[in-house]
């Protein structure tokens, strides 16, 4: 019987137990009793290098991710970062009935579903605005603690809201298609700001030149950046362009290390993670307050005109 002790599970995960690793990810995803102890262990280890793959629905992100896995394992390195195994988190829509992921990881990435060098896990958005579950940062930390130096995060496309991946990734790849839309629509989606690499997938179709032109114009009109996002073409169906894509990811990583951008980006991400946890903790305490006698007393005082909402809120918060 598999243990429920995070310390035991982490030791087993480091010894290549996929069952133990899956259990740890479940702990941080469910927010159950073991969530905090699992996160405490995971944050003692460095995170993996995270490549986010995002873009609008139907762009071919899952097929492209599947091809990138093959390319990465064949290369065995990302610049000076060597690895023998890769982890993949697939962020899927939530089921309205169970809250779980609707799309199955083994359905979407058949070629690697049983590969011992690849760990694939579907995680549900649970209605999160940007398509990223709140548990994703913790899950990435678990993967790093288990010995994965590289992780891919492939997100469900939800149009203009699909920009949260940038907060969890070291390199963000935005996948588009020929005829993807005018530059104004792209700018509305926020993709210009988050992309480190643009991929024009399904490049065997008509309209590639126009799409590249729109993206170039969009970049020309945008704010100056030390790193100008690269624009590459792929045909994920047969793997064309994935080697060039992998080299571009390595180039972006090397640039970040050389300029100190990687450290700055990770520090900013850590700050967002702390803010997220603070927000959750404050919400929990507020909920507890709203169900107690002190809250009822504050309402009575407001009704009688004894106090105002701001003073009442300060008094309640002082009790936490």
PAZAPA-4460 file (N, C-alpha, C; in steps of 0.05 Angstrom, whole numbers, plus 32768, in hexadecimal, padded with zeros to 4 digits):
% residues 320
    n_x    n_y    n_z   ca_x   ca_y   ca_z    c_x    c_y    c_z   seq   type   mol
   8011   7FE8   8000   8000   8000   8000   8012   8019   8000     1      X     A
   800B   802C   7FEF   801C   8044   7FEC   8018   8056   8005     2      X     A
   802F   8061   800E   802E   8072   8025   8020   808C   8020     3      X     A
   8017   8099   8035   800B   80B4   8034   801D   80C8   8042     4      X     A
   8035   80BF   804A   8049   80D1   8056   8059   80DF   8040     5      X     A
   8058   80F9   803F   8066   8107   8029   8084   8102   8029     6      X     A
   8090   80FE   8041   80AD   80F8   8042   80B3   80DD   8034     7      X     A
   80A3   80C9   803A   80A6   80AF   802D   80A1   80B1   800F     8      X     A
   808C   80BF   8008   8085   80C2   7FEC   809B   80D0   7FDC     9      X     A
   80A7   80E5   7FE8   80BC   80F3   7FDA   80D4   80E1   7FD5    10      X     A
   80DB   80D1   7FE9   80F1   80BE   7FE5   80EB   80AA   7FCF    11      X     A
   80D3   80A1   7FCE   80CB   808D   7FBA   80CA   809B   7F9E    12      X     A
   80C0   80B4   7F9D   80BF   80C2   7F84   80DB   80C7   7F79    13      X     A
   80EE   80CC   7F8A   810A   80D0   7F81   8116   80B6   7F78    14      X     A
   810A   80A0   7F7F   8113   8085   7F76   8101   807C   7F5E    15      X     A
   80F5   808F   7F50   80E7   808A   7F37   80CB   807E   7F3B    16      X     A
   80BF   8081   7F53   80A4   8077   7F56   8090   808C   7F4C    17      X     A
   8083   8086   7F36   8070   8098   7F2A   8056   8099   7F3B    18      X     A
   8050   8083   7F48   8039   8082   7F5A   803C   8095   7F71    19      X     A
   8054   8095   7F7D   805A   80A7   7F94   8059   80C4   7F8B    20      X     A
   8064   80C9   7F74   8064   80E5   7F69   8048   80EE   7F64    21      X     A
   8038   80DD   7F58   801C   80E4   7F52   800D   80EA   7F6C    22      X     A
   8012   80DA   7F81   8005   80DF   7F9B   800C   80FA   7FA6    23      X     A
   8026   8102   7FA3   802E   811C   7FAE   8021   8133   7F9E    24      X     A
   801F   8130   7F84   8011   8145   7F74   7FF4   8146   7F7C    25      X     A
   7FE8   8130   7F81   7FCC   812F   7F8B   7FC9   813E   7FA5    26      X     A
   7FDC   813B   7FB7   7FDB   8148   7FD1   7FDA   8167   7FCD    27      X     A
   7FEC   8172   7FBC   7FED   818F   7FB9   7FD6   8199   7FA8    28      X     A
   7FCB   8188   7F97   7FB4   8190   7F87   7F9A   8190   7F97    29      X     A
   7F97   817D   7FA9   7F7E   817A   7FB8   7F7C   818D   7FD0    30      X     A
   7F93   8196   7FDA   7F93   81A8   7FF1   7F8B   8199   800A    31      X     A
   7F8F   817F   800B   7F88   816F   8022   7F9C   8172   8039    32      X     A
   7F9A   8161   804D   7FAB   8164   8065   7FC9   8162   805F    33      X     A
   7FD0   8153   804A   7FED   8151   8044   7FF8   8167   8032    34      X     A
   7FE6   8179   802A   7FEF   818D   8017   8006   819E   8022    35      X     A
   8003   81A8   803A   8017   81BA   8045   8032   81AC   804A    36      X     A
   8031   8194   8055   804A   8185   805A   8058   817E   8040    37      X     A
   8048   8177   802B   8053   8171   8011   8061   8189   8005    38      X     A
   8053   81A0   8006   805F   81B9   7FFB   8078   81C1   800B    39      X     A
   8077   81BD   8025   808E   81C4   8035   80A7   81B4   802D    40      X     A
   80A3   819B   8026   80BA   818A   801D   80C2   8194   8001    41      X     A
   80AF   8198   7FF0   80B5   819E   7FD4   80C4   81B8   7FD1    42      X     A
   80BE   81CC   7FE1   80CA   81E7   7FDE   80E7   81E7   7FE9    43      X     A
   80F0   81D1   7FF4   810C   81D0   7FFC   811F   81C9   7FE5    44      X     A
   8114   81C2   7FCE   8123   81BA   7FB7   811F   81D0   7FA1    45      X     A
   8133   81D2   7F8F   8131   81E6   7F7A   811B   81DD   7F66    46      X     A
   810D   81F0   7F59   80F8   81E9   7F46   8104   81E0   7F2C    47      X     A
   80F5   81D2   7F1C   80FE   81CA   7F01   80FE   81E3   7EEF    48      X     A
   810C   81E1   7ED8   8108   81F6   7EC4   80EE   81F1   7EB7    49      X     A
   80DD   8205   7EB6   80C1   8202   7EAD   80BD   820F   7E92    50      X     A
   80B4   81FF   7E7F   80AD   8209   7E64   808E   8209   7E62    51      X     A
   8082   8220   7E5F   8065   8221   7E5C   805D   8222   7E3F    52      X     A
   804A   8213   7E38   803F   8212   7E1D   8022   8219   7E1D    53      X     A
   801B   8230   7E11   8000   823A   7E13   7FF7   8245   7DF8    54      X     A
   7FDF   824F   7DF7   7FD4   8259   7DDE   7FB6   8253   7DDB    55      X     A
   7FAA   825D   7DC6   7F8D   825A   7DC3   7F85   823D   7DBE    56      X     A
   7F6C   8236   7DC2   7F62   821B   7DBD   7F66   8213   7DA0    57      X     A
   7F6D   81FA   7D9C   7F70   81F0   7D81   7F8A   81F6   7D73    58      X     A
   7F9D   8202   7D82   7FB7   8209   7D76   7FC9   81F0   7D73    59      X     A
   7FC2   81DA   7D80   7FD3   81C2   7D7E   7FE7   81C0   7D94    60      X     A
   7FE1   81CB   7DAB   7FF4   81CC   7DC1   7FFB   81B0   7DCB    61      X     A
   7FE7   819F   7DCE   7FED   8184   7DD9   7FFE   8174   7DC6    62      X     A
   7FF8   8175   7DAC   8009   8166   7D99   8025   8171   7D99    63      X     A
   8027   818B   7D9A   8042   8198   7D9A   8051   8190   7DB3    64      X     A
   8044   8190   7DCA   8051   8188   7DE3   805A   816B   7DE1    65      X     A
   804A   815A   7DD6   8052   813E   7DD2   806B   813C   7DC1    66      X     A
   806D   814C   7DAC   8085   814B   7D9B   809D   8157   7DA9    67      X     A
   8099   816C   7DB9   80AF   8178   7DC8   80BB   8165   7DDC    68      X     A
   80AA   8154   7DE8   80B4   8140   7DFB   80C8   812E   7DED    69      X     A
   80C1   8125   7DD6   80D3   8113   7DC6   80ED   8122   7DC0    70      X     A
   80EB   813A   7DB6   8102   814A   7DAF   8114   814F   7DC7    71      X     A
   8108   8155   7DDE   8117   815B   7DF6   8126   8142   7E00    72      X     A
   8118   812B   7E01   8125   8113   7E0A   813B   810A   7DF8    73      X     A
   8138   810F   7DDE   814D   8108   7DCB   8165   811A   7DD0    74      X     A
   8160   8133   7DD4   8177   8146   7DD9   8184   8140   7DF4    75      X     A
   8173   813B   7E09   817E   8135   7E23   8189   814C   7E32    76      X     A
   8186   8164   7E27   8191   817C   7E34   8182   8195   7E2A    77      X     A
   8183   81A9   7E3B   8179   81C3   7E34   818F   81D7   7E3B    78      X     A
   81A1   81DB   7E28   81B9   81EA   7E2E   81CB   81DA   7E41    79      X     A
   81D1   81E5   7E58   81E1   81D6   7E6C   81D1   81C5   7E7F    80      X     A
   81B6   81C6   7E7B   81A4   81B6   7E8C   81A0   819A   7E80    81      X     A
   81AA   8186   7E8D   81A7   816B   7E82   8191   815C   7E92    82      X     A
   8184   8149   7E85   816F   813B   7E92   816A   8120   7E83    83      X     A
   815E   810E   7E91   8156   80F4   7E85   8138   80F0   7E87    84      X     A
   812A   8102   7E95   810D   8100   7E98   8100   811B   7E97    85      X     A
   80E7   811C   7E8F   80D8   8135   7E8C   80BD   8131   7E99    86      X     A
   80B4   8146   7EA6   8099   8147   7EB2   8087   8159   7EA1    87      X     A
   806E   8152   7E9E   805B   8162   7E8F   8042   8166   7E9F    88      X     A
   803A   817F   7EA3   8020   8185   7EB0   800D   818F   7E9A    89      X     A
   7FF6   8182   7E97   7FE2   818A   7E84   7FCB   8197   7E93    90      X     A
   7FC8   81B1   7E8F   7FB3   81BF   7E9E   7F99   81BE   7E8D    91      X     A
   7F85   81B1   7E97   7F6C   81AB   7E88   7F55   81B9   7E95    92      X     A
   7F3F   81BC   7E85   7F26   81C6   7E91   7F1C   81B4   7EA7    93      X     A
   7F0E   81BF   7EBA   7F03   81B0   7ED0   7EE8   81A4   7EC9    94      X     A
   7EE3   818C   7ED2   7EC9   8180   7ED0   7EB6   818F   7EE2    95      X     A
   7E9E   8197   7ED8   7E8B   81A5   7EE9   7E7F   8193   7EFE    96      X     A
   7E83   8179   7EFC   7E78   8166   7F0F   7E8C   815E   7F24    97      X     A
   7EA5   8157   7F1C   7EB8   814D   7F2F   7ECD   8161   7F36    98      X     A
   7ED1   8176   7F26   7EE6   8189   7F2A   7F01   8180   7F1F    99      X     A
   7F01   8168   7F14   7F1A   815C   7F0A   7F1E   8164   7EED   100      X     A
   7F36   815D   7EE2   7F3D   8163   7EC7   7F2C   8152   7EB4   101      X     A
   7F22   815F   7E9F   7F11   8151   7E8C   7F21   8141   7E78   102      X     A
   7F37   814E   7E6D   7F47   8140   7E5A   7F5C   812F   7E67   103      X     A
   7F60   8116   7E5E   7F73   8104   7E6B   7F8F   8107   7E5E   104      X     A
   7FA3   8106   7E70   7FBE   8109   7E66   7FC6   80F3   7E52   105      X     A
   7FBC   80DA   7E58   7FC4   80C4   7E46   7FB5   80C4   7E2C   106      X     A
   7F9F   80D3   7E2A   7F91   80D6   7E11   7FA1   80EA   7E00   107      X     A
   7FAB   80FF   7E0C   7FB7   8115   7DFD   7FD4   810F   7DF4   108      X     A
   7FE2   80FE   7E03   7FFE   80F9   7DFD   8004   80DC   7DFD   109      X     A
   7FF7   80CE   7DEA   7FF9   80B1   7DE9   8015   80A7   7DE7   110      X     A
   8026   80B5   7DD7   8041   80AB   7DD2   8052   80A9   7DEB   111      X     A
   804B   80B9   7E00   805C   80BA   7E18   804E   80B1   7E31   112      X     A
   8036   80A7   7E2E   8025   80A1   7E46   8032   808B   7E57   113      X     A
   8041   8079   7E4A   804E   8063   7E59   806C   8065   7E59   114      X     A
   8077   807C   7E51   8094   8080   7E50   809E   8084   7E6D   115      X     A
   80B1   8074   7E75   80BC   8075   7E90   80CC   808F   7E95   116      X     A
   80D3   809C   7E7F   80E3   80B5   7E82   80D1   80CE   7E82   117      X     A
   80B6   80CA   7E81   80A4   80E0   7E80   808E   80DC   7E95   118      X     A
   8089   80F2   7EA4   8073   80F2   7EB7   805F   8106   7EAE   119      X     A
   8046   80FD   7EA8   8032   810F   7E9E   801A   8110   7EB1   120      X     A
   8012   8128   7EB8   7FFC   812A   7ECB   7FE8   8140   7EC1   121      X     A
   7FCF   8139   7EC0   7FBA   814D   7EBA   7FB1   815A   7ED4   122      X     A
   7FAE   8174   7ED4   7FA5   8183   7EEB   7F8E   8194   7EE2   123      X     A
   7F7A   8198   7EF3   7F62   81A7   7EEC   7F65   81C4   7EF2   124      X     A
   7F59   81D5   7EE1   7F5A   81F2   7EE6   7F49   81FA   7EFE   125      X     A
   7F34   81E9   7F04   7F21   81EF   7F1A   7F16   820B   7F17   126      X     A
   7F11   8213   7EFE   7F05   822D   7EFA   7F17   8245   7EFD   127      X     A
   7F31   8240   7F01   7F44   8256   7F05   7F44   8268   7EEC   128      X     A
   7F44   8282   7EEF   7F40   8295   7ED9   7F54   8291   7EC2   129      X     A
   7F6D   828E   7EC8   7F81   828C   7EB3   7F86   8270   7EA9   130      X     A
   7F77   825D   7EB3   7F7B   8241   7EAA   7F90   8232   7EBA   131      X     A
   7F9C   823E   7ECE   7FB0   8231   7EDE   7FA5   822B   7EFA   132      X     A
   7FA7   8212   7F02   7F9F   820A   7F1C   7FB1   8218   7F31   133      X     A
   7FA6   821F   7F48   7FB7   822A   7F5D   7FCC   8217   7F67   134      X     A
   7FC8   81FD   7F61   7FDB   81E9   7F6B   7FF3   81E5   7F58   135      X     A
   7FF3   81F1   7F41   8008   81ED   7F2D   8024   81F4   7F38   136      X     A
   8027   820C   7F44   8042   8212   7F4F   804C   81FE   7F63   137      X     A
   803A   81F4   7F74   8042   81E0   7F88   8049   81C5   7F7A   138      X     A
   8039   81BE   7F66   803F   81A5   7F57   805A   81A7   7F49   139      X     A
   8061   81BE   7F3E   807B   81C1   7F31   8091   81BE   7F45   140      X     A
   808D   81C8   7F5D   80A1   81C5   7F72   80A4   81A7   7F7A   141      X     A
   808E   8199   7F7A   808F   817C   7F80   80A0   816E   7F6B   142      X     A
   809B   8175   7F52   80AB   8169   7F3C   80C8   816E   7F3F   143      X     A
   80CF   8187   7F46   80EB   818D   7F4A   80F7   817D   7F61   144      X     A
   80E8   817A   7F77   80F2   816B   7F8E   80F6   814E   7F87   145      X     A
   80E5   8144   7F74   80E7   8128   7F6C   80FD   8122   7F58   146      X     A
   810B   8137   7F50   8122   8133   7F3F   811E   813A   7F21   147      X     A
   8108   8148   7F1B   8103   8150   7EFF   8110   816C   7EFA   148      X     A
   8124   816E   7EEA   8130   8188   7EE5   8121   8198   7ED0   149      X     A
   810E   818B   7EC2   80FF   8199   7EAD   80E2   8191   7EAE   150      X     A
   80D0   81A5   7EAB   80B3   81A0   7EAB   80A7   81B1   7E95   151      X     A
   8094   81A4   7E87   8084   81B2   7E74   8068   81B6   7E7F   152      X     A
   805C   81CE   7E7C   8041   81D3   7E84   8031   81DB   7E6C   153      X     A
   801E   81CB   7E64   800E   81D0   7E4C   7FF2   81D6   7E56   154      X     A
   7FE8   81EE   7E4E   7FCF   81F7   7E59   7FB8   81F7   7E45   155      X     A
   7FA0   81F4   7E4F   7F89   81F6   7E3E   7F86   8212   7E34   156      X     A
   7F80   8216   7E1A   7F7C   8231   7E10   7F61   823C   7E17   157      X     A
   7F61   8253   7E23   7F47   8260   7E2A   7F48   827D   7E21   158      X     A
   7F54   8282   7E09   7F53   829C   7DFD   7F62   82B1   7E0D   159      X     A
   7F55   82C8   7E12   7F63   82DF   7E1D   7F6D   82DA   7E3A   160      X     A
   7F61   82C7   7E48   7F69   82C3   7E64   7F82   82B1   7E66   161      X     A
   7F8B   82A6   7E4F   7FA0   8292   7E50   7FBB   82A0   7E51   162      X     A
   7FC1   82AD   7E67   7FDB   82BA   7E6B   7FE8   82B3   7E86   163      X     A
   7FDA   82A5   7E97   7FE5   829F   7EB1   7FFD   828D   7EB0   164      X     A
   8001   827F   7E99   8017   826C   7E97   8032   827B   7E9B   165      X     A
   8033   8295   7E94   804B   82A4   7E97   8054   82A6   7EB4   166      X     A
   8041   82A5   7EC6   8048   82A7   7EE3   8053   828D   7EED   167      X     A
   8052   8277   7EDE   805C   825D   7EE8   8073   8253   7ED7   168      X     A
   807A   8260   7EC1   808E   8256   7EAE   80A7   8266   7EAD   169      X     A
   80BD   8259   7EA7   80D7   8267   7EA2   80D8   826F   7E85   170      X     A
   80CE   825F   7E73   80CC   8265   7E57   80AF   8260   7E4E   171      X     A
   80A2   8274   7E43   8086   8272   7E3A   8085   8270   7E1C   172      X     A
   8079   825B   7E12   8076   8257   7DF5   8058   825B   7DEF   173      X     A
   8052   826D   7DDD   8037   8272   7DD4   8033   8266   7DB9   174      X     A
   8020   8254   7DB6   801B   8246   7D9D   8004   8253   7D8F   175      X     A
   8008   8259   7D75   7FF4   8265   7D65   7FF1   8254   7D4B   176      X     A
   7FDE   825C   7D3A   7FDA   824F   7D20   7FD9   8264   7D0A   177      X     A
   7FDD   825C   7CF1   7FD9   826E   7CDB   7FBC   8279   7CDB   178      X     A
   7FB8   8293   7CD7   7F9E   829E   7CD8   7F93   82A1   7CF4   179      X     A
   7FA6   82A3   7D07   7F9F   82A3   7D23   7F8E   82BC   7D2B   180      X     A
   7F91   82D2   7D1C   7F82   82E9   7D23   7F93   8302   7D22   181      X     A
   7F87   8319   7D22   7F96   8331   7D1F   7FA6   8338   7D38   182      X     A
   7FB9   8349   7D35   7FCC   8350   7D4B   7FBD   835D   7D62   183      X     A
   7FA8   836B   7D5D   7F99   8378   7D73   7F8D   8363   7D85   184      X     A
   7F82   834E   7D79   7F76   8339   7D8A   7F8C   832B   7D9A   185      X     A
   7FA3   8327   7D8D   7FB9   831A   7D9C   7FC2   832B   7DB3   186      X     A
   7FC3   8345   7DAF   7FCC   8357   7DC4   7FB8   8357   7DDB   187      X     A
   7F9D   8356   7DD4   7F89   8354   7DE9   7F8D   833C   7DFB   188      X     A
   7F95   8326   7DEE   7F98   830D   7DFD   7FB0   830E   7E10   189      X     A
   7FC0   8322   7E0E   7FD7   8324   7E20   7FEE   8312   7E18   190      X     A
   7FEC   8305   7E01   8000   82F1   7DFA   801B   82FF   7DF2   191      X     A
   8019   8317   7DE9   8032   8326   7DE2   8043   8329   7DFB   192      X     A
   8037   832F   7E11   8046   8334   7E2A   8052   831B   7E36   193      X     A
   8045   8304   7E32   804E   82EC   7E40   8060   82DA   7E2F   194      X     A
   8060   82DE   7E15   806E   82CB   7E04   808C   82D0   7E04   195      X     A
   809B   82BA   7E06   80B8   82BB   7E01   80BE   82AF   7DE6   196      X     A
   80AD   829D   7DDD   80AF   8291   7DC2   8093   828E   7DB7   197      X     A
   8090   8297   7D9E   8077   8292   7D8F   807B   827B   7D7C   198      X     A
   8068   8268   7D7C   8069   8252   7D6A   8050   8254   7D57   199      X     A
   8056   8255   7D3D   8040   8253   7D29   803E   8235   7D22   200      X     A
   802B   8228   7D30   8028   820B   7D2B   8015   8207   7D13   201      X     A
   8015   81EF   7D08   8006   81E8   7CF0   800F   81FA   7CD9   202      X     A
   802A   81FD   7CD7   8036   820F   7CC4   8035   8205   7CA8   203      X     A
   8029   81ED   7CA4   8025   81E3   7C89   800C   81EE   7C7C   204      X     A
   7FFD   81FF   7C8B   7FE5   820B   7C81   7FEA   8226   7C76   205      X     A
   7FD8   8230   7C67   7FDA   824B   7C5B   7FD8   8260   7C71   206      X     A
   7FE5   8277   7C6E   7FE3   828D   7C80   7FFA   8290   7C93   207      X     A
   800F   8280   7C90   8026   8282   7CA3   8033   829D   7CA1   208      X     A
   8038   82A6   7C88   8046   82BF   7C84   8037   82D6   7C91   209      X     A
   801C   82D7   7C8E   800C   82EC   7C99   800D   82EB   7CB8   210      X     A
   800C   82D3   7CC3   800C   82D1   7CE0   8027   82DA   7CEB   211      X     A
   803D   82D2   7CDE   8057   82DB   7CE6   8059   82FA   7CE5   212      X     A
   804F   8305   7CD0   804F   8322   7CCC   8040   8330   7CE3   213      X     A
   8028   8325   7CEA   8018   8331   7CFF   8027   8330   7D1A   214      X     A
   8034   8319   7D1F   8043   8316   7D38   805B   8329   7D39   215      X     A
   8069   832C   7D23   8080   833E   7D22   8077   835B   7D26   216      X     A
   8061   8362   7D1A   8056   837E   7D1E   804E   8382   7D3B   217      X     A
   8042   836D   7D46   803A   836F   7D62   8052   8374   7D74   218      X     A
   8068   8366   7D6F   8080   8369   7D7F   808C   8384   7D7A   219      X     A
   808C   838E   7D62   8097   83A8   7D5B   8089   83BE   7D6A   220      X     A
   806E   83BB   7D6D   805E   83D0   7D7A   805E   83CD   7D98   221      X     A
   8067   83B7   7DA2   8067   83B2   7DBF   807E   83C0   7DCD   222      X     A
   807E   83BD   7DE8   8093   83C9   7DF8   80AE   83BB   7DF2   223      X     A
   80C3   83CB   7DF4   80DE   83BF   7DEF   80E4   83AB   7E05   224      X     A
   80F0   8394   7DFD   80F7   837F   7E10   8113   8377   7E0B   225      X     A
   8122   836F   7E20   813D   8366   7E1C   813E   834D   7E0A   226      X     A
   8129   833C   7E0E   8126   8324   7DFD   810F   8328   7DEA   227      X     A
   8115   8328   7DD0   80FF   832A   7DBC   80F6   830D   7DB7   228      X     A
   80DC   8308   7DBB   80D2   82ED   7DB7   80D8   82E3   7D9B   229      X     A
   80E0   82CA   7D99   80E5   82BD   7D80   80CB   82B3   7D73   230      X     A
   80CA   82B2   7D59   80B3   82A8   7D4B   80BC   8290   7D3A   231      X     A
   80B1   8279   7D40   80B9   8260   7D32   80A1   8253   7D26   232      X     A
   80A6   8241   7D13   8090   8232   7D06   8093   8214   7D0B   233      X     A
   807D   8207   7D10   807D   81EA   7D15   8066   81DD   7D07   234      X     A
   8069   81C3   7D03   8052   81B2   7CFB   8053   819B   7D0F   235      X     A
   8044   819E   7D24   8045   818A   7D3A   803C   816F   7D31   236      X     A
   802B   816D   7D1D   8021   8153   7D14   8037   8140   7D0B   237      X     A
   804D   814C   7D00   8063   813A   7CF7   807D   8142   7D04   238      X     A
   807C   8154   7D17   8095   815B   7D26   80A6   8170   7D1A   239      X     A
   809F   817B   7D04   80B0   818F   7CF7   80B2   81A9   7D08   240      X     A
   80CA   81B2   7D0C   80CF   81CA   7D1A   80D3   81C7   7D38   241      X     A
   80CF   81B0   7D43   80D1   81AD   7D60   80EE   81AE   7D6A   242      X     A
   8101   81A6   7D59   811D   81A8   7D61   8125   81C6   7D63   243      X     A
   811C   81D5   7D4F   8121   81F2   7D50   8114   81FF   7D68   244      X     A
   80FC   81F6   7D6F   80EE   8200   7D86   80FE   81FA   7D9F   245      X     A
   8108   81E2   7DA2   8118   81DA   7DB9   8131   81EB   7DBB   246      X     A
   813E   81F1   7DA5   8156   8201   7DA5   814F   821E   7DAE   247      X     A
   8137   8228   7DA6   812F   8242   7DAD   812A   8244   7DCC   248      X     A
   811F   822F   7DD7   811A   822E   7DF4   8135   822F   7E02   249      X     A
   8149   821F   7DF8   8163   821F   7E04   8171   823B   7E02   250      X     A
   816C   8248   7DEB   8178   8263   7DE7   816C   8277   7DFB   251      X     A
   8151   8275   7DFF   8144   8287   7E12   814E   8281   7E2F   252      X     A
   8151   8268   7E36   815C   8262   7E50   8178   826D   7E55   253      X     A
   8189   826A   7E41   81A4   8273   7E43   81A5   8292   7E46   254      X     A
   8193   829F   7E37   8191   82BC   7E39   8189   82C5   7E55   255      X     A
   8175   82B7   7E61   816C   82BE   7E7C   8182   82BA   7E91   256      X     A
   8191   82A4   7E8E   81A6   829F   7EA1   81BC   82B4   7E9E   257      X     A
   81C3   82BB   7E86   81D9   82CE   7E80   81D2   82EA   7E8B   258      X     A
   81B8   82F2   7E88   81B0   830D   7E90   81A5   830F   7EAC   259      X     A
   81A2   82F8   7EB9   8196   82F9   7ED4   8177   82F9   7ED4   260      X     A
   816B   82F8   7EBC   814E   82F9   7EBA   8141   82E1   7EC7   261      X     A
   814E   82C9   7EC5   8142   82B1   7ED0   813E   82B4   7EEE   262      X     A
   8153   82BF   7EFC   8151   82C3   7F19   813C   82D8   7F1F   263      X     A
   813A   82ED   7F10   8126   8302   7F15   810A   82F7   7F10   264      X     A
   8107   82E7   7EFB   80EC   82DC   7EF5   80E3   82C9   7F0B   265      X     A
   80F6   82B9   7F14   80EE   82A5   7F29   80E9   82B3   7F43   266      X     A
   80F7   82C8   7F49   80F1   82D7   7F62   80D6   82E3   7F61   267      X     A
   80CF   82EF   7F4A   80B4   82FA   7F47   809F   82E5   7F49   268      X     A
   80A4   82CE   7F3E   8091   82B8   7F3F   808D   82AE   7F5C   269      X     A
   80A4   82AD   7F6B   80A2   82A5   7F87   8091   82B9   7F97   270      X     A
   8094   82D2   7F90   8084   82E7   7F9E   8067   82E3   7F98   271      X     A
   8060   82DC   7F80   8044   82D8   7F79   8039   82BF   7F87   272      X     A
   804A   82AA   7F8A   8041   8292   7F98   803C   8299   7FB5   273      X     A
   804D   82A9   7FC2   8049   82B1   7FDD   802F   82C2   7FE0   274      X     A
   802B   82D4   7FCD   8012   82E4   7FCE   7FF9   82D3   7FCB   275      X     A
   7FFC   82BE   7FBA   7FE5   82AC   7FB6   7FDF   829D   7FD0   276      X     A
   7FF3   8293   7FDE   7FEE   8285   7FF7   7FE4   8298   800C   277      X     A
   7FEE   82B0   800D   7FE4   82C4   8020   7FC6   82C9   801B   278      X     A
   7FBF   82CC   8002   7FA3   82D1   7FFB   7F91   82BA   8003   279      X     A
   7F9B   82A2   7FFF   7F8B   828A   8007   7F88   8289   8025   280      X     A
   7F9D   828F   8034   7F9C   828E   8051   7F8A   82A4   805C   281      X     A
   7F8C   82BC   8051   7F7A   82D1   805A   7F5D   82CA   8054   282      X     A
   7F58   82BF   803D   7F3C   82B7   8036   7F31   82A2   8049   283      X     A
   7F43   8290   8050   7F3A   827B   8063   7F33   8287   807E   284      X     A
   7F43   829A   8087   7F3E   82A6   80A1   7F25   82B8   80A1   285      X     A
   7F21   82C6   808A   7F09   82D6   8087   7EF0   82C4   8088   286      X     A
   7EF2   82AD   807A   7EDC   829B   807A   7ED5   8291   8096   287      X     A
   7EEA   828B   80A5   7EE6   8282   80C1   7ED9   8298   80D2   288      X     A
   7EE2   82B1   80CD   7ED7   82C7   80DC   7EB9   82CB   80D5   289      X     A
   7EB3   82C8   80BC   7E97   82CD   80B3   7E84   82B9   80BE   290      X     A
   7E8E   82A3   80CA   7E7C   828E   80D4   7E7B   828E   80F2   291      X     A
   7E87   82A3   80FF   7E89   82A3   811C   7E77   82B8   812A   292      X     A
   7E77   82B7   8144   7E67   82CA   8154   7E70   82E7   8151   293      X     A
   7E8B   82EB   814F   7E95   8306   814C   7E8B   8313   8132   294      X     A
   7E87   8304   811E   7E7D   830E   8104   7E60   8316   8108   295      X     A
   7E50   8305   8115   7E34   830B   811A   7E31   8324   812C   296      X     A
   7E43   8327   813F   7E43   833F   8151   7E49   8358   8141   297      X     A
   7E5C   8355   812E   7E64   836D   811D   7E4C   8375   810C   298      X     A
   7E3D   8362   8101   7E25   8369   80F1   7E11   8377   8102   299      X     A
   7E0D   836D   811B   7DFA   837B   812D   7E02   8398   8132   300      X     A
   7E1C   839C   8136   7E25   83B7   813B   7E22   83C9   8123   301      X     A
   7E26   83BE   810B   7E21   83CD   80F2   7E04   83D4   80EF   302      X     A
   7DF2   83C2   80F5   7DD6   83C7   80F2   7DCD   83DD   8106   303      X     A
   7DD9   83DD   811E   7DD1   83F1   8132   7DDF   840B   812E   304      X     A
   7DF2   840C   811B   7E00   8425   8115   7E16   842B   8129   305      X     A
   7E1F   8416   8138   7E34   8419   814C   7E4F   841C   813F   306      X     A
   7E53   840F   8128   7E6D   840F   811B   7E68   8411   80FC   307      X     A
   7E7E   8412   80EE   7E7D   8412   80D0   7E8B   83F9   80C6   308      X     A
   7E87   83F2   80AC   7E93   83D9   80A2   7EB2   83D7   80A4   309      X     A
   7EBF   83EE   80A0   7EDC   83EE   80A0   7EE7   83E9   80BC   310      X     A
   7EDB   83F6   80D0   7EE3   83F2   80EB   7EDD   83D5   80F4   311      X     A
   7EC6   83CB   80EC   7EBE   83B0   80F3   7ED2   839C   80E7   312      X     A
   7EDA   83A1   80CE   7EEC   838E   80C0   7F07   838F   80CF   313      X     A
   7F11   83A6   80D6   7F2B   83A8   80E4   7F29   8399   80FF   314      X     A
   7F13   839C   810D   7F0F   838E   8127   7F10   8370   8123   315      X     A
   7F02   8367   810E   7F01   834A   8109   7F1C   833F   8102   316      X     A
   7F2A   834D   80F0   7F44   8344   80E7   7F58   8343   80FE   317      X     A
   7F55   8355   8112   7F67   8355   8128   7F64   833C   813A   318      X     A
   7F4D   832E   8136   7F48   8315   8145   7F56   82FD   8139   319      X     A
   7F60   82FF   8121   7F6C   82E8   8114   7F88   82E3   811D   320      X     A
***
